[in-house]
Amino acid sequence: MARYIVSVIEGVIMLTRTYRDASLIEQQVRHLKEDLERIFQTADAAS
């Protein structure tokens, strides 16, 4: 899980630098949050 989060953050940093668009950080963090919520909801439903 930690590797996934770190890789998303590293990717966001690279994209932000490449496109010089700080709004990408907000968008990608929002997507990360949604993914994590979905993962934990699925785990809760399975248990």
C-alpha positions as CSV (number, residue, x, y, z in Angstrom):
1,M,0.0,0.0,0.0
2,A,2.8,2.4,0.9
3,R,4.6,1.7,-2.4
4,Y,1.4,2.6,-4.3
5,I,1.0,5.9,-2.4
6,V,4.6,6.8,-2.9
7,S,4.5,6.0,-6.6
8,V,1.4,8.1,-7.1
9,I,3.1,11.0,-5.3
10,E,6.3,10.6,-7.3
11,G,4.3,10.5,-10.6
12,V,2.4,13.6,-9.6
13,I,5.6,15.5,-9.0
14,M,7.0,14.4,-12.4
15,L,3.8,15.4,-14.2
16,T,3.6,18.7,-12.4
17,R,7.2,19.6,-13.4
18,T,6.7,18.4,-17.0
19,Y,3.5,20.3,-17.6
20,R,4.3,23.1,-15.2
21,D,0.7,22.8,-13.9
22,A,0.2,22.8,-10.2
23,S,-3.5,21.9,-10.5
24,L,-2.4,18.3,-11.4
25,I,-1.4,17.8,-7.8
26,E,-4.9,18.5,-6.6
27,Q,-6.5,16.3,-9.2
28,Q,-4.2,13.4,-8.6
29,V,-4.4,13.6,-4.8
30,R,-8.2,13.6,-5.2
31,H,-8.0,10.4,-7.4
32,L,-5.6,8.8,-4.8
33,K,-8.1,9.5,-2.0
34,E,-11.0,8.1,-4.0
35,D,-8.9,4.9,-4.8
36,L,-8.0,4.5,-1.2
37,E,-11.6,4.9,0.0
38,R,-12.7,2.4,-2.6
39,I,-10.0,-0.1,-1.5
40,F,-10.9,0.2,2.2
41,Q,-14.7,0.0,1.6
42,T,-14.1,-3.2,-0.4
43,A,-12.0,-4.6,2.4
44,D,-14.6,-3.7,5.0
45,A,-17.4,-5.3,2.9
46,A,-15.3,-8.5,2.6
47,S,-14.8,-8.9,6.3
